[in-house]
């Protein structure tokens, strides 16, 4: 079945299927191509400039700052001018097109702007319109269904008291005012319990709502190198109003130099915003379209990391996000930075006090990348997991409606750990949960161009569907190939072509990786057939005959086959290896057929050894078993030939290098142990030996079944983390990263298939396979 073109993509169409932007320029294809290209270009421009919405709330507090030289005049009159010119039609000041559950946010911003105008005795008309808005929406102040911005119960009543000082009558019920003031008094006097430091940080963060009652010496302990408190303009402005700190004033002036006559609610946010963009593009499966731009962001972030940049290390979420993305992309980052986020540290931080599930989620994701010698990270992972589970169980009705996307992400993170999360499945779920409402909420709401971006979602959906359309045709080819090779005639063999192709498509989904997918899938089908043949379908004579035929390679007559089954299997293996050899010329400039033959012979001989153990009732030692069993697990023919089709050229020296062989051994050992743990009960009932049963046998009865299983679960975890370290670390590595990724992809595939039982005997994956290969995503339904 040798051919000079790709197994699926003939030369006439392979170029047009590589990128939607290269589709035939006619009719609908032209429109799709232009839309795809236009979306990509808009996203590329976002790397150059992070756009943050200005905050009417924070701008109002900056507007209230008096001039150091003349306290009766505003220090920043441009901010009062902005307030006068940016009142919304309903009389409020807030983000336009706000969520209906954010009325409290609008009330907070509106009252702050009214106070700023009243403070300088200007804008009577705007003040009256603002008061009218407050009057019409006053019921929302006590509406528990409405979302509360951070610190609302302190800040809003604090501004009511300031309004009294300015002789400003607010259109609120006296009972509501008294209730809010009472709640504020309780919150200010209540203790922090175990979380005393977190409470102090919180009270410092909402300083503008405390005013004269604030312990400013305590609050100023949270001042950062840029002069701000918490990178918050409103908190910093309040600090300057009360204690005239020069660094606070410098921070505010620097903001206005950058943003003009209004300020955002948080700044700086550039590092987090750019990393969030990279994270979104990677997790939506479209990062390959922006490799150059992403590399620039990561290099810059790594420089900041090595310099100890405060913007990274002063914020839990930014630090965890930077650690995860840098480590995933091969940068050498120490886990010591995450070790500081111990249980006490996180709970005593502002995010911990506020039970910030977003920060905890970032920390949880980062902690999953721990290496074998990073046990502290694993302990933190358990604590963070508990924190997130508690958060899910305590989500309020209001919070559920407003934060459904983050809740969905937390649920997925807890139920699909990174090592059991196939990329294509994760992308589909990420698209489902991706929030294109880009509103985020601190003390007030804000928007950032790189968070919740509609263009990200549009590109992800189109890219997903484009890749899927290619994969559907490839799978049809696999189904035809099974029939053409007469593999469907082998009654003893499991027909698992859908699973085998799915495991390739779910990890190697880029259009240009068609050859790698087809090699992976075809060899997956063949190893399943051969496994069944050696296990139940063939006699020892047939097994030996098959091995001898592969060793001889070129066979002329049917007399050489001792059975039709041997002929079918040999012919299928022979034609597939020959195809791989032919295709390798295009990728590698050389024929790799002899290497692939060796890989197959290693597998067949290890399977023969196991078959002989079984027929002879032999009980090997655990070491003898694992030496053979990590090869007989049959990952070699699936993963190793595919290395030649993912891009980098591999010389014979590199293909046989100890580093690559170690990657293969660790992957295969982990996979074999995982299989033997999950299949232990079934194989014991069938009288078959595996690693778990051998471990118990050779313990002399000293181990229970539960103890043996726990031992192997620990080994699996250790081997998996070791493989992750081998894949991610670039120092002293000569194996190209795209090649190393295949080993990790296989482990993720195995952990997905073995999440509940021994994989191929499970029916739970059917709907998943169908969704990935056959069900497009509709943007209109998201």
BASE-874942 format. One record per residue (C-alpha): x, y, z. Coordinates in steps of 0.001 Angstrom, whole numbers, padded with zeros to 6 digits, always signed. Each point is the difference from the previous one (the first is absolute). Example, Ala and Ser with C-alpha at 12.3 -4.5 7.8 and 13.67 -1.06 7.14 Angstrom:
% BASE-874942
+012300-004500+007800
+001370+003440-000660
% end
This chain:
% BASE-874942
+000000+000000+000000
+002974+002218-000574
-000725+003483-001355
+001908+003213-000520
-002729+002263+001423
-001328+000391+003568
-002318-002823+001068
-002925+002378+000068
+000950+003326-001578
+000895-000331-003681
+002207+002805-001242
-002915+001628-001791
-001789+000835+003246
+002523-000280+002833
+001083+003628-000340
-003564+001295+000028
-000794-001915+003185
+003027+001140+001974
-001479+003376+000931
-003490+001417-000532
+001713+003107-001334
+001243-002053-002966
-003388-001377-001082
-001055+000384-003604
-000744+003653-000590
-003539-000425-001284
-003419+000725+001471
-000401-001105+003592
+003611-001171+000218
+001233+003481-000835
-002187+001545+002692
+001117-002559+002577
+003645+000521-000920
-000245+003766+000302
-001866-000217+003310
+002570-002428+001427
+002914+002153-001132
-001650+003177+001287
-000641-001528+003408
+003620-001141+000251
+001278+003458-000863
-002218+001656+002616
+001294-002386+002637
+003617+000621-000977
-000488+003723+000570
-001182-000704+003560
+003502-001172+000898
+001246+003541-000595
-002467+001836+002220
-002022-001096+003025
-003225+001971+000148
-001462+000548+003480
-003338+001681+000551
+000083+003181+002048
-001784-000068+003335
-002445+002761+000896
+000240-001167+003621
+003787+000280+000237
+000072+003155-002106
-002422+001580+002486
+002327-000748+002912
+002946+001447-001910
-002153+003041-000748
-000540+000463+003748
+003753+000354+000632
+000688+003627+001017
+002947+001949-001310
+002976-000202+002388
+000553+003724-000547
-003649+001102+000225
-002257-002460+001838
-003148+001803-001145
+000630-000897-003637
+000235-003398-001676
+003439-001387-000700
-001330-001626-003167
-002684+002237-001545
+000186-002051-003174
-001660-002847+001917
-002924+002172+001111
-000356+001097-003613
-000118-003653-001077
-002736-000696+002551
-002058+002909-001307
+000294-001263-003563
-000521-003745+000525
-003289-000404+001845
-002211-002629-001624
-003466+000745-001275
-001697-001578+003023
+001893+002340+002330
+002515-002586+001150
+003745-000287-000350
+001086-003557-000752
+001100-002252-002809
-002390+000221-002940
-002141-003062-000719
+000366-001214+003555
-001334-003328+001233
-003473+000299+001616
+001428-001474+003216
+002568+002787+000311
-002283+002784+001177
+001851+000220+003328
+003172+000597-001963
-001698+002807-001941
-001342+001500+003248
+003491-000036+001526
+001595+001682-003023
-002816+002512-000321
+000155+001023+003652
+003792+000385-000219
-000333+002287-003040
-002718+002044+001733
+002277+000456+003023
+002885+001094-002212
-002159+002661-001696
-001528+001106+003300
+003473+000178+001590
+000992+002711-002502
-003489+001564-000282
-000439-000611-003715
-002380-001928-002276
-003304+000618+001772
-001945-001338-002981
+002055-003210-000123
-000311-000396+003786
-003779+000210-000190
-000159-002526-002832
+002241-002306+002006
-002156+000356+003105
-003036-000831-002097
+001705-003223-001150
+000754-000908+003624
-003607+000656+000982
-001419-002145-002805
+002366-002875+000834
+000124+000343+003772
-001690-003372+000503
+003102-001683-001450
+002073+001215+002954
-001548-002659+002219
-000795-002539-002744
+001905-003192+000796
-000465-001203-003586
+002222+002838-001211
+003731-000642-000182
+002079+001859+002568
+003256+001558-001150
+002887-000651+002392
-000377+002083+003155
-003496+001285-000820
-001211-000343+003597
+002840+002271+001148
+000485+002336-002952
-003602+000926-000820
-000981+000867+003610
+003349+001827+000350
-000938+002173-002973
-003436+000622+001555
+001756+001425+003060
+002203+002148-002239
-003126+001249-001742
-001294+001171+003405
+003253+001894+000539
-000615+001754-003323
-003630+000794+000937
-001200-002201-002837
-003412-001609+000517
-000204-003418-001596
-003362-001404-001183
+000269-003147+002121
-002373-001252+002671
+001224+000802+003542
-000553-003627+000965
+002232-001145-002866
+002682+002529+000955
-000074-001066+003641
+000139-003644-000982
+003039+000570-002243
+001806+002073+002619
-000667-002666+002603
+001314-002738-002318
+003114+002100-000694
+000625+000498+003723
-000283-003736+000580
+002383-000794-002837
+002552+002520+001221
-000032-001320+003561
-000233-003731-000654
+003224-001958+000432
+001773-001878-002738
+000251-003291+001886
+002799-002159-001393
+000121+002226-003060
+001089+003154+001810
+002640+001012-002546
-002424-000556-002885
-002540+002216+001757
+002599+002735+000477
+000795-000109-003718
-003702+000210-000800
-000551+003001+002290
+002995+001737-001545
-001366-000728-003495
-003342+001678+000783
+001599+002970+001798
-002127+002553-001823
-003054-001409+001740
+001615+000294+003441
+001436+003493-000326
+000889+001677+003281
-000542-003240+001917
+002762-001762-001945
+003271-001011+001636
+002068+001598-002733
+003285-001247+001405
-001303-003526-000417
-001438+000713-003449
+003257+001476-001321
+001790-003293+000670
-001649-001167-003224
+001545+002760-002097
+001839-001346-003029
+003149+001167-001714
-002029+001985-002534
-001538+002009+002851
-003441-001576-000164
-001966-002017+002492
-001021-003253-001704
+000412+001651-003438
-003359+001632+000781
-000442+003673-000978
-002959+000463+002369
+001843-001419+003031
+003111+001980-000876
-001974+003218-000477
-001688-000471+003371
+003404-000518+001627
+001322+003245-001450
-003139+001903+001041
+000560-001044+003613
+003795-000124+000424
+001430+001842-003048
+002519-002709-000862
+002211+001202-002865
+000388-003469-001556
-003784-000350-000184
-000195+003279-001874
+002794-001087-002353
-001927-003205-000845
-003194+001924-000780
+001831+002491-002190
+001687-002820-001916
-003421-001517-000682
-001398+003221-001406
+003071+000434-002172
-000777-003392-001509
-003803+000031-000150
-000785+003702-000356
-002854+001392+002084
-001366-003239+001500
+001504-003080+001673
-000698-003754+000015
-000994-001877+003141
+003260-001953+000069
+003423+000780-001400
+002439-001364-000952
-001662-003094-001436
+002127-000485-003125
+001833-003178+001008
-003145-001756+001193
-001987+001194-003019
+002587-001220-002516
+000444-003326+001772
-003776-000403+000113
-000035+000567-003734
+002691-002623-000577
-001843-002396+002314
-003290+000550-001811
+001553-000551-003430
+001758-003176+001175
-003042-001441+001728
-002260+000847-002950
+002386-001881-002305
+000939+002957-002216
+003419+000950+001402
+001801-001490-003012
-001249+002981-002062
+001886+002418+002305
+003294-001722+000806
+002173+003056-000635
-002144+002300+002135
-000293-002526+002827
+003757-000616+000028
+000587+003730+000484
-002441+000128+002935
+001550-003039+001661
+003568+001218-000409
-000965+003354+001503
-001888-001651+002854
+002974-002235+000752
+002266+003038+000216
-002443+001561+002465
-000107-003284+001923
+003785-000124+000371
+000022+003667+001066
-002565-000687+002743
-002525+002408-001531
-002504+001101+002651
-002897-000073-002472
+000470-003784-000198
+000906-000952+003540
-002376+002266+001935
-003067-001666-001496
-000913-003660+000514
-001804-000405-003316
+002687+001692-002104
+002798-001952+001666
-001752-003345-000435
-000952+000779-003600
+003540+001080-000870
+001480-003132+001632
-002367-002320-001877
+000363+001542-003441
+003765+000424+000271
+000536-003569+001242
-002308-001433-002661
+002012+001804-002652
+003367-001279+001185
+001264+002932+002083
+001957-000843+003148
-002120+001341+002849
+000479-000948+003634
-002955-001343+001998
+001243+001965+003015
-002227+002876-001068
-003050-002244+000359
+001228-001497+003251
-000530+003425+001560
-003693-000341-000752
-000506-002410+002846
-003427-000542+001502
+000637+002765+002535
+001453+002370-002574
-002913-000318-002397
-002703+000229+002657
+001778+003013+001510
+000189+001778-003337
-002643+002317-001401
-001056-002659-002529
-000221-002660+002702
-002088+002239+002261
-002353+000756-002894
-000118-003715-000902
+001165+000876-003491
-000753-003166-001987
+001751+001445-003071
+003321+000359+001839
-000429-003413+001626
-000725-001548-003392
+003188+001456-001470
+001956-001347+002963
-001617-003443-000360
+000890-000186-003695
+003581+001038+000681
+000416-002560+002768
-000867-002836-002398
+003326+000572-001739
+002077-001185+002935
+003001-002266-000566
+000844-003089+002109
+002268+001935+002389
-002562+002756+000618
-002100-001612+002713
-000968+003318+001584
-001873+000939-003151
-001951-003257+000157
-001093+000726+003578
-001116+003475-001032
-001861-001544-002915
-002163-002028+002410
-000781+003052+002127
-000833+002141-003019
-002233-002741-001373
-001893-000055+003308
-000360+003804-000101
-001465-000134-003528
-002401-002818+000876
-001234+001983+002978
-000470+003002-002268
-002128-001995-002433
-002225-001276+002789
-000514+003520+001399
-000776+001881-003220
-002956+002324+000465
-002835+000247-002491
+001104+003487-001014
+003618-001046-000278
-000974-003025-002059
-001753+002130-002584
+002770+002583-000189
+002953-002367+000186
-001245-003066-001844
+003085-000117-002229
+002561-000001+002819
-002143-002561+001822
+000071-002192-003094
+003772+000359-000197
+000441-000938+003658
-002225-003041-000503
+002019-001113-003045
+003337+000587+001725
-001024-002179+002939
-001504-002764-002139
+002527-000021-002833
+003550+000325+001388
+002566+001140-002525
+001539-003455-000406
-003420-001451-000933
-001224+002855-002156
+000393-000628-003712
+000631+003289-001743
-002857-000292-002503
-002503-000835+002748
+001322+002834+002134
-000299+002412-002927
-003603-000965-000611
-000879+000499+003674
+001976+003260+000108
-001939+001330-002985
-003223-000917+001771
+000984+001819+003201
+001831+002914-001599
-001509+003268+001212
-000276+002633-002707
-001577+002326+002541
+003321+001573+000887
-001248+001756+003146
+002066-000677+003117
-000804+001306+003468
+002208+001322+002782
-001230+002998+001973
-001633+000917-003288
-000379-001659-003370
+002572+000265-002769
+000803-001431-003395
+003275-001068-001561
+000470-000619-003730
+001883-003272+000510
-002530-001553+002401
-003273-001413-001287
+000673+001047-003569
-002571-000856-002675
+002669-000309-002708
+001758-002737+001988
-003211-001997+000076
-000802+000562-003692
+003450-001130-001086
-000085-003003+002344
-003362-001217-001302
+000974+000379-003649
+003377-001645+000587
-001615-002865+001921
-002536-000657-002752
+002605+000286-002736
+002260-002552+001690
-002998-002239+000633
-001022+000035-003664
+003456-001284-000909
-000127-002623+002745
-003380-001313-001163
+001491-000777-003409
+003064-001563+001582
-002161-002265+002146
-001953-001130-003068
+003342-000921-001519
+000888-002025+003110
-003316-001881-000222
+000627-000791-003689
+003561-001052+000790
-001203-002499+002634
-002224-001640-002620
+002621+000127-002768
+002548-001656+002287
-002640-002610+000988
+000511+000731+003672
-003775-000154+000472
+000178-003686-000946
+001989-000822+003145
-002792-001141+002322
+002214-000111+003079
+001060+003629-000339
-001661+002970+001645
-001050+002601-002553
+001305+003186+001601
+000806+002237-002959
-002193+002806+001398
+001878+000053+003302
+003374-000259-001707
-000716+002866-002363
-001587+002034+002781
+003152-000282+002134
+001955+001514-002899
-002518+002697-000913
-000484+001032+003628
+003670+000935+000423
+001445+000517-003507
-002794+002130-001419
+001817+002589-002137
-000786-000538-003705
+003667-000306-000960
+000425-003003+002332
-002108-002316-002150
+002886-002405-000633
+000696-000260+003737
-003683-000679+000743
-000257-002703-002625
+003188-001716+001150
-001184+000137+003613
-003495-001278-000822
+000975-002795-002392
+002681-001324+002301
-002480+000265+002872
-002456-002198-001877
+002730-002471-000873
+001387-000249+003539
-003528-000702+001269
-000415-002777-002581
+003420-001471+000786
-000654+000162+003744
-003191-002000-000457
+001772-002413-002342
+002748-000734+002521
-002495-000063+002871
-002838-002147-001330
+000033-000286-003787
+003189-001749-000975
+001911-003179+000730
+003664+000085+000950
+000841-001227-003496
-001868+002952-001499
+001647+002491+002357
+003496-001255-000859
-000912-000049-003698
-001074+003665+000109
+003243+001061+001673
+002117-001949-002530
-001875+001632-002868
+000611+003513+001333
+003691-000869+000505
+000266-001200-003612
-002150+002970-001082
-000460-000710-003720
-002088-003132-000448
-000908-001264-003481
-002513-002837+000283
-003001-000995+002077
+001783-003242+000957
+001979+001997+002542
-003156+000682+002070
-001169-002694+002362
-003516+001465+000118
-002210+002600-001630
+000034+002024+003237
+003794+000242-000121
-000150+001090-003644
-002535+002754+000762
+001934+001343+002977
+003393-000194-001732
-001322+001724-003137
-001573+002803+002025
+003169+000592+002039
+002189-000227-003108
-002031+002483-002041
-000288+002458+002899
+003737-000041+000738
+000705+000433-003713
-002289+003021-000110
+001770+001502+002983
+003328-000574-001736
-001212+001706-003171
-001505+002946+001859
+003099+000476+002140
+001952+001180-003031
-002145+003126-000188
+000449+000810+003684
+003450-001376+000811
+001836-000259-003295
+000660-003673+000738
-001809-003334+000243
-000746-000976+003610
-001516-003363-000903
+002751-002086+001620
-000515+001834+003304
-003755-000608-000077
+000555-003702-000797
+002229-000257+003083
-002657+001705+002136
-002569-002559-001148
+002337-002940+000521
+000739+001140+003572
-003732+000048+000653
-000727-003396-001572
+002857-001708+001846
-001102+001437+003347
-003543-001207-000663
+001324-003469-000874
+001905-000105+003305
-003203+000776+001892
-001959-002573-001993
+002614-002632+000899
-000163+000992+003675
-003734-000540-000129
+000125-003350-001767
+002779-001253+002284
-001726+001332+003155
+003204+001894+000785
+000085+002607+002767
+002688+002558-000874
+001447+002395+002522
-001452+003492-000044
+003202+001349-001589
-000076-002675-002713
-003641+000743-000630
+000462+003786-000278
+003034-000344-002291
-002239-001786-002475
-003368+001538+000858
+000925+003644-000590
+000795-001004-003598
-002982-002354-000438
-002320+002811+001035
+000386+000921-003670
+000562+003732+000134
+003203-000236-002057
-001576-000473-003460
-002582+002711+000753
+002191+002787+001353
+003502-000548-001394
-000765+000049-003769
-002207+003061+000490
+003077+001909+001230
+001129+000205-003603
-003126+001915-001074
-000326+002874+002476
+002534+002341-001582
+003589-000277+001286
+002523-002133-001845
+001352-002875+002084
+003316-001540-000914
+000631-003674+000683
+002164+001091+002919
-002793+002065+001563
-002619-002689-000683
+002133-002455+001992
+001223+002452+002633
-000258-001065+003672
-002195+003034+000743
-002618-001122-002518
+000222-003613+001139
-000517+001142+003593
-003066+002027-001003
-001401-003121-001634
+000788-002218+002982
-001488+002362+002588
-003136+000515-002110
-000420-003743-000602
+000661-000892+003634
-002551+002519+001203
-002525-001248-002552
+000558-003658+000855
-000379+000641+003741
-003162+001992-000627
-001425-002809-002127
+000910-002672+002538
-001557+001946+002874
-003261+000593-001854
-000220-003517-001467
+001177-001853+003134
-003403-001301+001110
-001089-001118-003477
+003311-001680-000804
+000109-001710+003396
-003427-001488-000688
+001326-001221-003375
+003055-001564+001653
+002455+002437-001573
+003015+001459+001747
+000921+003678-000064
+002192+002367+002005
-002425+000309+002914
-000587-003719+000420
+003732-000744-000371
+000814+002595+002652
-002417-001710+002375
+001277-003478-000829
+003638+000910+000578
-000843+001747+003280
-000743-003434+001427
-003476+000961+001112
+001175+003012+001975
-002024+002444-002091
-003726+000470-000346
-001586+000860-003335
-000660+003548+001190
+003630+000477+001106
+001312-001279-003331
-002294+002286-001977
+001009+003032+002067
+003649-000864-000639
-000558-000053-003754
-002043+003179+000026
+003014+001661+001603
+002316-001459-002657
-002297+001197-002782
-000063+003491+001459
+003796+000052+000322
+000589-001271-003536
-002494+002505-001413
+001655+002938+001751
+003407-001233-001112
-001202-000115-003611
-001428+003507+000322
+003391+001228+001196
+001788-001720-002896
-002409+001582-002488
-000026+003552+001373
+003621+000517+001000
+002167+001240-002856
+003369+000172+001740
+002377-002661-001407
-002800-001376-002206
+000664-000810-003659
-003467-001336-000846
-002164+002694-001645
-003000+001046+002071
-002623-000963-002652
+001379-003548+000193
+000068-000099+003795
-003601+001178+000086
-001117-003257-001660
+001058-001982+003061
-002003+002273+002300
-002949-000088-002413
-000072-003768+000261
+000036+000079+003801
-002900+002463-000035
-001826-002314-002395
+000536-002999+002265
-001102+001846+003130
-003124+001103-001838
-000800-003522-001188
+000783-001518+003409
-001753+002564+002182
-002473-002615+001248
+000936-003422-001354
+002276-001719-002485
-000702+002242-002906
-000987-001987-003054
-002650-001944+001925
-001803+003258+000864
-002917+001435-001971
+000159+003454+001566
+002314+001419-002637
-002389-000536-002910
-001798+003318+000272
+003290+001797+000528
+001501-001549-003131
-003107+000952-001962
+000121+003599+001235
+003642+000474-000949
-000154-001560-003468
-003559+000578-001191
-001728+002841+001875
+000893+003556-001087
-000366+002906+002429
-002559+002686-000762
+001072+003483+001052
-003642+001073+000136
-000771-002651+002633
+002725+001051+002427
% end
